[in-house]
Amino acid sequence: MVRRIGLMTSGGDAPGMNAAIRAVVRHALGRSLEVVGIRRGYAGLLVGELLPLTRAGVANIIQRGGTILGTSRSPEFYQPGGRARAAAVLRGAGIEALVVVGGEGTLHGATLLAAEHGVAIAGVPGTIDNDVYGTDFTIGFDTAVNTALEAIDRIRDTAASHERLFLVEVMGRTCGEIALGVGVAGGAEDVLIPEQPTDLDTLGAELKRSWERGKRSSIIVVAESGKEGHVFTVADRVRALTGL
């Protein structure tokens, strides 16, 4: 029977991670389990940055952003030797199971740790990108969509005042979920996502028709797509096609 579990957050921080930490700790303590927090994700695990988590230690964190455990990215962990070292740290600390809160990369690493070293893993999907297979919504996604939507509502006022076309890039790495959610909720003229090829010639023609029938401002939401400068490339092409 498991008596001591580890808890860590890894990868990009996301709104709601602290609520997840609190929920895990309170539930585990209610089942008479010890909870050991691991600071700075896999990087902290590799050097043994461990601390006991108590009910008092997770009080008043549910409303805070980020993660009280800290997070980082660890290239070393993605090497077999790094995962072997991580498993040794867990065994040395008497940690019999690990709860990992993070996104696609974090959970992939946890899967490898389980497969190679038999570590019992519970994964909690926490990422604004909403790119974890097998779940409809990840921790942080709803907040990310609403934050971007709030910004776009303000941008629309300026677009209308100056009669401009705005292309707004939103986060999501290579996943278009945030862009799609924001575009639909915000009434964007179009949404460009990596999952669906975009015909910029068609987009340019549609924007010109809108302008000709009197529509003097538009918002286009562009997913970041994992390509640096992607939205600027799209903007330059649309400008060349439309003159707007």
N, C-alpha and C positions, 0 to 999 in steps of 0.2 A: 504493500500500500504506500502511495506517495505521501511523504510528510513535509517535504520542502520543495518549493517551486521558485524558479527565477522569472523575472519580469523585465522586459526591455522594450524600448522604442527605438526604431532605426530608420534610416533614410530621411526623406524630407519630413519636416514636422507638419502636422495637420490639425486644424481646430477640432477639438473633441478627444484628442489623445489623453489629456489629463483626466477627462471623465472616464475614459476606458481604464486608465491606471487605477483610479479610485474604485471603480466597480470590481476589478479583478481582486484588489487587495481586500476590500470589505467582504466579498464573497468567500475568498480563500480563508480569511481569518474566522469567518463564521463556520467553516468546515474544519477548524482546528489545524489548518496548514500554516507553516511558516512561509513568508514571502521575502525573497531576496531581490532587491532592485539592482539592475545592472546599468551603470551610467554610460552614456555616449555610445549606445548601440553595440555593434560587433567590435568596434575599436576598443571600447571599454571592457568588453568581455575578454578580449585577448590579453589584457594586462591586469585583469582581476579587479576592476573598479566596482566593488560590490558594497551594498549597504542594506541593512534590514529595513523593511517597510512595515509601518505600524498604522493603526487606525488614525492616531493623531497626526502621523506624518503625511497623510493624504487628505487631511481636513482642509476645507476652503481652497481647493484647487479646481473644482468642477467648472468654474466660470473662467478660468485662465486659459489663454491660448498657449501654443507651443507645447512643450513637454517638460515636466519637472525633472525627468530622468536625463534629459539631454539626448542629443542624437548626433550622428556623424556618418560618414561613409568610409568603408574600410576595404580598400583593394586587397589587403593581405588576406582577409577572410575568404575571398573568392579563389584562393589557392588551396589545394588539398592540405598542405601543411598548416595553413592558418586555421582551417576547420578542425584539424586534429588537436591543435593547441587549445582551441575554444572548448572542445569536448573534455580535454584534460582539466581545464579550469573549472568546468561545471562539476566534474567528478570530485575534484579536490575540495570544492565547497559543499559537497553533499547535496547538490541540486539534482533532483530526480526528474524534473520536467521543466519545460521552458515555455512561457507565454510570450509571443513575439507580436508586437503591434507595429505594422508598417505596410508598405506597398508591395508592388510586384517584385522588385528586386530583393527586398528584404525577405519576403516569403519564399522566393526561389532559393535564397541562401539557407533559410531554415529547413527547406525540403532536403537540400543536400546534406545538411548536418544530421538530419534524422536518418537518411538513407545510408550514410557512410559510417555513422557512429552510434546508431540506435538511440539517439536522444529523443525522448517523448516531447513532441511539439504541439502547441495549440496556437494557431495563427489568427490574429485579429486584423482584418483588412482596414488599414488607416492610411489614406492618401487622397489628396484633393482630385487626383487624376481620374479616379473611378475606373482603373484599368486592371483590377484583379478579377480573374476568371472565377465564375461561380457565385457572384454576389451582385445584387442589383445596385446597391449603394454602399460606398465605402465611407468610413469616418472622415469628415472634412469636406466631402464633395458638395453637400447642400450649402454649406457656408461659402465655399468658393464661388458657386454659381450666384448666390445672392449678393456677394461682394462685387463681382464683376457686373451684375445687372444694375446695381446701384450706381456704379461709375458710368455705365452706358446711358442711363437715364439722364445724367447730368450732361454727358457729351451731346446727346440729342438736342438739347436746348441751344448749344453753341452751333451745332450743325445747321439748325434752322435759322438762327440769327445771321449767320455768315453765308448761307446757301452753299454748303460744302458737303463733300462726300468724305465720310470718315471710315477708315478701315481700322478696326480695333482688334489687336491681337490678345488672346487670352491664353492662360497656361493650360497644361494637360499633357506635356511631353509629346508622345506620338499618339495620343488618344484624343478624339474629338468630342468627348462627352460634355466637357464644360462649355465648349463653343456651341454645341447643339442646344444644350439647355438654355444658355443665355440668349442665343439667337431666336429661339422659339418664344421664350418668355418676354423678350424685349422687342419683338416685332421687327427684327432685322430684315433688310432687303434681301440678303443672302447670307449663307453660312458656309465657310470653306473648311472642310475637315479632311484629315489624311485618309480616312476610310473610303472617301468618295472622290474620284478624280474630278477636278474642276476644269471646265472649258472656259478659259478666260475670254475668248472671242465672243462666246454666247453671253457671258456676264456683261462684257462691255456693251454689247448691243442692247441688252435689257436696260442697262443704266441710261443709255442714250435715249431710248424710247421713253423712259420715265421722265427724263429732263424735258423732252419735247412736249410731253403732255402736261407739263407744269409742275412736276415734283422737283423742288429745288434743294432737297437735302436727303441723304441716305446714310444708313449705317450698315456696314458689312462686317460681320464677325469672322475673324480668321484664327483658326487653331494654330498654335506655334509649330506643330509638326516635327519638332526635333531639328529643324533647319535654321541656323542662325541667319537673321535678316530676312526671313521668309516673307513677312508682311510687307517689307519695303520692296521686295521684288515684285510682289503682286500689285502694289500701289503703282509702281513705275509702269507696269504693263497696262493697267487699267487707264492710267493717265494718257498713255500713248494711243490707246484705242478710242478714248472718249473725248479727250481734250478737257476733261473736268479737273 
